Amino acid sequence: MSAQKPLSISQLAHRLDGEASEVWAVHDRALDMKAQGEDVILLCVGDPDFPTPEPIFYQALAAMKRDRTHYSPAQGELALRQAVAELESKTSPHPCDADDIVIFPGGTNALYSVFSCICNAGDEVVVPDPMYVGYCGVFDAVGIKTVPVPLKAEANFALDMDAMKAAITENTKAVIVNTPGNPCGNMMSREELAELAAYTHERGVWLISDEVYSMITFKQRHVSLRAAAAQLDNVIMVDGLSKSHAMSGWRIGWVVAPQSLVPHLTNLAGASVFGCPQFIQDAAAFALRHDDYYVAQMRDEYKKRRDFLVARINEMPGVSAESPDAGMFVMMRTDKVAASGQVFAERLLDEAGVSVVPGAGFGDVTADYVRITLAQPIDILAQAMARMAAMLNGDSARVAG
């Protein structure tokens, strides 16, 4: 009897087989410790700690009662696409139509779909360093080669426009920017976005803007790439409700794209996810039209937490933090007290029972930083900072909150 021929696994699957990034190693160990009953404070994940606002929840419930529990169009329900188009039209000189929008189950799936439609394996994409760690899986799955461009850490992680332009070559298929940024909370100005949009348009390069933190800004209002760009032929904007509306588990995101790309995105959505749930889309449409009060409440609370955390960090010996302009995180510099952010994060967990994310997972620029989430109330942040201060002041014993 002949040996059975080995069953094959795709190249795409193997591209995701690489060693797990150390970015989540500390968090995973913290979860194990907490499961075993140890007193651990988790300051890692950017999942809002607020409940989804009740009116949104009840809209979903009402939609289910109306039997809105069946297949939806691959491009997304018209009512939600119209709500997104209304939002974009209010903030941009360019009119936006429902036909310019495709709905996806979350921002990550939206980004995966965009890159699947515009890139082939081996194509180059210019990315900021640091960048959102979730991009790594998307790039690996599609087979993209990334060209990182360091942000200016000394200027609170501002974009280096000259370096970004210099990184674009004949091999560049796309550029992605994240504004407001994760992990650093940096924001691009209208002028920067317009300049980059014009340059990429001239070079025949796609420009993608990830704007999922667009409603969580502290210093000034967010300016969308779509509002800043003079021409939209190469402009792709990705957004969603996970962060701004505390709807991370609802899985709703969208892409606003040129008509040359929309049919391809729709085809991919139809072939892969086959539409998002009707009742969730109905609730999302309601959320976008009736969200001012709830979003403002959450944004104000994040600002209070940011101010508390930055002030408390800067009181401690050897560590420091700048105030981010937006987002749900604070980056803390650790090079005066540890060989790297990874070393600091491991020590903080072992000695103080506090879990943060090592900055190296986001890029080389933040190798000496750790990322601390604002998705915890101030009383929990205060306990965590008290433990950190005790460790930095030489008390190696675990400090109770």
C-alpha positions as CSV (number, residue, x, y, z in Angstrom):
1,M,0.0,0.0,0.0
2,S,1.5,3.3,-1.1
3,A,2.1,6.1,1.4
4,Q,-0.6,8.8,1.4
5,K,0.4,12.0,-0.4
6,P,0.8,14.8,2.1
7,L,-2.1,17.3,2.1
8,S,-1.0,20.8,1.1
9,I,-1.3,24.1,3.0
10,S,-1.4,27.3,1.1
11,Q,1.4,29.9,0.9
12,L,-1.0,32.4,2.4
13,A,-1.5,30.2,5.5
14,H,2.3,29.6,5.8
15,R,3.0,33.4,5.6
16,L,1.0,33.6,8.9
17,D,3.0,30.8,10.5
18,G,5.9,32.9,11.6
19,E,7.0,33.1,15.2
20,A,4.4,35.0,17.3
21,S,5.5,38.6,17.8
22,E,6.8,39.3,21.3
23,V,4.5,42.3,21.4
24,W,1.8,40.3,23.1
25,A,4.1,37.9,25.1
26,V,4.0,40.0,28.2
27,H,0.2,40.5,27.9
28,D,-0.3,36.7,27.4
29,R,1.8,35.9,30.4
30,A,-0.2,38.5,32.4
31,L,-3.5,36.8,31.5
32,D,-2.1,33.5,32.6
33,M,-1.0,35.0,35.9
34,K,-4.4,36.6,36.4
35,A,-6.2,33.3,35.6
36,Q,-4.1,31.7,38.4
37,G,-5.4,34.2,40.9
38,E,-2.5,36.7,40.9
39,D,-3.2,40.4,41.4
40,V,-2.4,41.8,37.9
41,I,-3.4,45.1,36.4
42,L,-3.8,44.9,32.6
43,L,-2.9,48.0,30.7
44,C,-2.4,46.5,27.3
45,V,-5.3,46.2,25.0
46,G,-7.2,49.1,23.3
47,D,-10.6,47.8,23.9
48,P,-12.9,50.5,25.3
49,D,-13.9,49.8,28.9
50,F,-17.2,51.7,28.4
51,P,-20.4,49.8,27.5
52,T,-21.9,50.4,24.1
53,P,-24.4,53.3,24.6
54,E,-27.8,51.9,25.5
55,P,-29.7,53.6,22.6
56,I,-27.4,51.8,20.1
57,F,-28.0,48.5,21.8
58,Y,-31.8,49.0,21.8
59,Q,-31.7,49.9,18.1
60,A,-30.1,46.6,17.4
61,L,-32.6,44.8,19.5
62,A,-35.5,46.6,17.7
63,A,-34.0,45.6,14.4
64,M,-33.9,42.0,15.4
65,K,-37.5,42.1,16.4
66,R,-38.3,43.5,12.9
67,D,-36.7,40.3,11.5
68,R,-33.6,42.2,10.3
69,T,-31.6,38.9,10.7
70,H,-31.1,37.8,7.1
71,Y,-28.5,38.3,4.4
72,S,-27.4,41.8,3.5
73,P,-25.9,43.2,0.3
74,A,-22.2,42.5,-0.1
75,Q,-21.5,46.2,-0.4
76,G,-23.4,46.9,2.8
77,E,-26.9,48.1,3.7
78,L,-27.9,51.3,1.9
79,A,-29.0,53.0,5.2
80,L,-25.5,52.6,6.7
81,R,-23.7,53.6,3.6
82,Q,-25.9,56.7,3.4
83,A,-25.1,57.5,7.1
84,V,-21.3,57.2,6.4
85,A,-21.7,59.3,3.2
86,E,-23.5,62.1,5.2
87,L,-20.7,62.1,7.8
88,E,-18.0,62.4,5.1
89,S,-19.9,65.0,3.1
90,K,-20.2,67.2,6.3
91,T,-16.4,67.2,6.8
92,S,-15.1,67.3,3.3
93,P,-15.4,69.7,0.3
94,H,-15.8,66.6,-1.8
95,P,-19.4,65.2,-1.9
96,C,-19.6,61.6,-0.8
97,D,-22.2,59.1,-2.1
98,A,-23.3,55.8,-0.7
99,D,-21.9,54.1,-3.8
100,D,-18.4,55.2,-2.7
101,I,-18.6,53.0,0.5
102,V,-18.2,49.3,1.2
103,I,-19.1,47.9,4.7
104,F,-16.9,45.3,6.4
105,P,-16.8,43.4,9.7
106,G,-14.3,45.8,11.4
107,G,-11.5,48.0,10.4
108,T,-8.9,45.1,10.2
109,N,-11.0,43.2,7.7
110,A,-11.5,46.4,5.7
111,L,-7.7,46.9,5.5
112,Y,-7.1,43.3,4.6
113,S,-9.7,43.7,1.8
114,V,-8.2,46.9,0.6
115,F,-4.6,45.5,0.4
116,S,-5.9,42.3,-1.2
117,C,-7.5,44.3,-4.0
118,I,-4.6,46.7,-4.7
119,C,-1.5,44.5,-4.0
120,N,0.0,41.3,-5.2
121,A,2.4,39.2,-3.1
122,G,5.8,40.9,-3.2
123,D,4.5,44.5,-3.7
124,E,6.0,47.2,-1.6
125,V,4.0,49.4,0.8
126,V,5.4,52.4,2.6
127,V,4.4,52.5,6.3
128,P,5.2,54.7,9.3
129,D,7.4,53.4,12.1
130,P,5.9,52.9,14.6
131,M,2.7,51.5,13.2
132,Y,-0.3,49.7,14.5
133,V,0.8,46.1,15.2
134,G,-2.4,44.7,13.7
135,Y,-1.1,45.7,10.2
136,C,1.5,43.0,10.5
137,G,-1.0,40.1,10.0
138,V,-2.6,41.9,7.1
139,F,0.7,42.5,5.3
140,D,1.9,38.9,6.0
141,A,-1.4,37.4,4.7
142,V,-1.2,39.4,1.4
143,G,2.5,38.9,1.1
144,I,3.4,42.6,1.2
145,K,6.9,43.9,1.6
146,T,6.9,46.9,4.0
147,V,9.2,49.9,3.7
148,P,9.2,51.6,7.2
149,V,9.7,55.4,7.5
150,P,10.6,56.5,11.0
151,L,8.3,59.1,12.7
152,K,10.1,61.9,14.6
153,A,10.1,60.7,18.2
154,E,11.6,64.0,19.4
155,A,8.6,65.9,17.9
156,N,6.0,63.7,19.6
157,F,6.1,61.2,16.6
158,A,5.3,63.7,13.9
159,L,5.5,62.6,10.2
160,D,8.8,63.2,8.4
161,M,7.4,64.3,5.0
162,D,10.8,64.3,3.2
163,A,11.6,60.8,4.4
164,M,8.1,59.6,3.4
165,K,8.5,61.0,-0.1
166,A,12.0,59.6,-0.4
167,A,10.8,56.1,0.5
168,I,8.4,56.1,-2.5
169,T,10.0,54.4,-5.5
170,E,9.0,52.8,-8.8
171,N,8.3,49.7,-6.7
172,T,5.9,51.3,-4.3
173,K,2.3,50.2,-4.7
174,A,0.8,52.1,-1.8
175,V,1.4,54.3,1.2
176,I,-0.6,53.9,4.4
177,V,-0.9,56.6,7.1
178,N,-2.7,56.2,10.4
179,T,-4.1,59.5,11.7
180,P,-4.8,59.8,14.6
181,G,-2.0,57.2,15.1
182,N,-1.8,54.0,17.1
183,P,0.3,53.7,19.3
184,C,1.5,57.3,19.6
185,G,-1.6,59.4,19.2
186,N,0.0,61.6,16.6
187,M,-2.1,63.5,14.1
188,M,-1.3,64.7,10.6
189,S,-2.3,68.2,9.6
190,R,-4.5,69.2,6.7
191,E,-1.4,70.6,4.9
192,E,0.6,67.3,5.4
193,L,-2.2,65.2,4.2
194,A,-2.8,67.4,1.1
195,E,1.0,67.4,0.3
196,L,1.2,63.6,0.6
197,A,-2.0,63.1,-1.4
198,A,-0.7,65.3,-4.2
199,Y,2.7,63.6,-4.3
200,T,1.3,60.0,-4.3
201,H,-1.2,61.0,-7.0
202,E,1.6,62.3,-9.1
203,R,3.5,59.1,-8.6
204,G,0.5,56.8,-9.4
205,V,0.6,55.3,-5.8
206,W,-2.4,54.5,-3.7
207,L,-2.7,56.4,-0.4
208,I,-4.6,54.7,2.4
209,S,-5.6,56.5,5.6
210,D,-6.6,54.5,8.7
211,E,-8.8,56.9,10.7
212,V,-10.4,54.7,13.3
213,Y,-9.4,57.1,16.1
214,S,-10.9,60.1,14.2
215,M,-13.4,60.9,17.0
216,I,-11.0,60.6,19.9
217,T,-9.0,63.7,19.6
218,F,-8.0,66.1,22.4
219,K,-6.0,69.0,20.9
220,Q,-7.9,69.8,17.7
221,R,-10.5,68.2,15.4
222,H,-9.5,65.4,13.2
223,V,-8.9,66.2,9.5
224,S,-9.7,63.4,7.1
225,L,-7.4,62.5,4.2
226,R,-10.5,62.7,2.1
227,A,-11.1,66.3,3.2
228,A,-7.5,67.4,2.6
229,A,-6.8,65.8,-0.7
230,A,-7.4,67.8,-3.9
231,Q,-8.0,64.7,-6.0
232,L,-9.5,61.4,-4.8
233,D,-8.5,59.0,-7.6
234,N,-5.9,57.3,-5.4
235,V,-7.3,58.1,-1.9
236,I,-8.7,55.3,0.3
237,M,-10.1,56.0,3.7
238,V,-10.8,53.3,6.4
239,D,-12.8,54.0,9.6
240,G,-15.1,52.2,12.0
241,L,-17.1,52.3,15.2
242,S,-15.0,50.0,17.5
243,K,-13.1,52.8,19.4
244,S,-15.3,55.9,19.1
245,H,-18.6,54.2,20.0
246,A,-17.3,51.4,22.3
247,M,-18.5,48.8,19.7
248,S,-15.3,46.7,19.3
249,G,-17.3,43.5,19.4
250,W,-19.9,44.6,17.0
251,R,-17.4,44.4,14.1
252,I,-18.4,47.3,11.9
253,G,-15.9,49.2,9.7
254,W,-16.0,50.7,6.2
255,V,-13.9,51.8,3.3
256,V,-14.5,55.0,1.3
257,A,-12.8,54.5,-2.1
258,P,-12.8,55.7,-5.7
259,Q,-15.3,54.1,-8.0
260,S,-12.5,52.2,-9.8
261,L,-11.9,50.2,-6.6
262,V,-15.4,49.9,-5.1
263,P,-16.6,47.0,-7.3
264,H,-13.5,44.9,-6.5
265,L,-14.0,45.5,-2.8
266,T,-17.6,44.6,-3.1
267,N,-16.7,41.4,-4.9
268,L,-14.2,40.4,-2.3
269,A,-16.7,41.2,0.5
270,G,-19.3,39.0,-1.2
271,A,-16.8,36.1,-1.7
272,S,-15.4,36.2,1.9
273,V,-17.8,37.6,4.5
274,F,-21.0,37.6,2.4
275,G,-22.3,40.7,4.1
276,C,-22.5,42.0,7.7
277,P,-25.5,41.4,9.9
278,Q,-28.5,43.6,9.1
279,F,-29.4,44.4,12.7
280,I,-25.8,45.5,13.4
281,Q,-25.7,47.7,10.4
282,D,-29.1,49.3,11.4
283,A,-27.7,50.1,14.8
284,A,-24.5,51.5,13.3
285,A,-26.4,53.8,11.1
286,F,-28.3,55.1,14.1
287,A,-25.1,55.5,16.0
288,L,-23.6,57.7,13.4
289,R,-26.6,60.0,13.3
290,H,-27.2,60.2,17.1
291,D,-23.7,60.0,18.7
292,D,-22.6,63.5,19.7
293,Y,-23.4,63.2,23.4
294,Y,-22.1,59.7,23.9
295,V,-18.9,60.2,21.9
296,A,-18.2,63.5,23.7
297,Q,-18.6,61.8,27.1
298,M,-16.1,59.1,26.3
299,R,-13.6,61.5,24.7
300,D,-13.7,63.7,27.7
301,E,-13.0,60.8,30.0
302,Y,-10.1,59.6,27.9
303,K,-8.7,63.1,28.1
304,K,-8.9,63.1,31.9
305,R,-7.2,59.7,32.0
306,R,-4.5,60.9,29.5
307,D,-3.8,64.0,31.6
308,F,-3.6,62.0,34.8
309,L,-1.4,59.3,33.4
310,V,1.1,61.7,31.7
311,A,1.4,63.8,34.8
312,R,1.9,60.8,37.0
313,I,4.5,59.3,34.8
314,N,6.5,62.5,34.6
315,E,6.7,62.6,38.4
316,M,8.6,59.3,38.5
317,P,12.4,58.9,38.2
318,G,13.8,57.8,34.9
319,V,10.6,57.5,32.8
320,S,8.8,60.2,30.8
321,A,5.8,60.7,28.5
322,E,4.5,63.3,26.1
323,S,0.8,64.1,25.9
324,P,-0.7,62.4,22.8
325,D,-3.0,64.6,20.7
326,A,-5.5,61.7,20.2
327,G,-6.3,58.1,20.7
328,M,-6.4,55.7,23.6
329,F,-2.7,55.2,24.5
330,V,0.3,56.9,26.1
331,M,3.8,56.0,25.1
332,M,6.2,56.0,28.0
333,R,10.0,56.3,27.5
334,T,12.1,53.8,29.5
335,D,15.7,54.0,28.2
336,K,17.0,55.5,31.4
337,V,15.8,52.6,33.5
338,A,15.9,49.6,31.2
339,A,17.9,48.2,28.3
340,S,14.6,48.2,26.2
341,G,10.9,48.6,26.5
342,Q,10.7,44.8,26.4
343,V,13.0,44.4,29.4
344,F,11.0,47.1,31.3
345,A,7.6,45.5,30.5
346,E,8.8,42.1,31.8
347,R,10.2,43.6,35.0
348,L,7.1,45.7,35.6
349,L,4.9,42.5,35.3
350,D,7.2,40.4,37.5
351,E,7.9,43.0,40.2
352,A,4.7,45.1,40.2
353,G,2.0,43.0,38.6
354,V,1.3,45.6,35.9
355,S,1.1,44.6,32.2
356,V,2.0,47.0,29.4
357,V,3.0,46.5,25.8
358,P,6.6,46.7,24.7
359,G,7.1,49.4,22.1
360,A,9.3,47.2,19.8
361,G,6.2,45.5,18.5
362,F,5.2,48.7,16.8
363,G,8.6,49.5,15.2
364,D,12.3,50.3,15.8
365,V,11.5,53.9,16.8
366,T,9.6,52.8,19.9
367,A,12.0,50.0,21.0
368,D,12.7,52.0,24.2
369,Y,9.1,52.7,25.0
370,V,6.1,50.9,26.4
371,R,2.5,51.5,25.4
372,I,-0.1,52.1,28.2
373,T,-3.8,52.0,27.5
374,L,-6.3,54.6,28.6
375,A,-9.1,51.9,28.6
376,Q,-9.0,51.7,32.4
377,P,-10.7,54.1,34.9
378,I,-8.5,56.5,36.8
379,D,-8.6,54.6,40.0
380,I,-7.1,51.5,38.3
381,L,-4.5,53.7,36.5
382,A,-3.6,55.2,39.9
383,Q,-3.1,51.8,41.4
384,A,-0.9,50.8,38.5
385,M,1.2,54.0,38.7
386,A,1.6,53.5,42.4
387,R,3.1,50.1,41.8
388,M,5.3,51.4,39.1
389,A,6.6,54.2,41.2
390,A,7.4,51.8,44.1
391,M,9.4,49.6,41.7
392,L,11.3,52.6,40.3
393,N,12.0,53.8,43.8
394,G,13.7,50.5,44.7
395,D,10.9,48.6,46.3
396,S,11.0,45.3,44.5
397,A,8.2,43.7,46.5
398,R,4.8,43.5,44.9
399,V,2.9,46.6,45.9
400,A,-0.8,46.3,46.6
401,G,-3.0,48.9,44.9
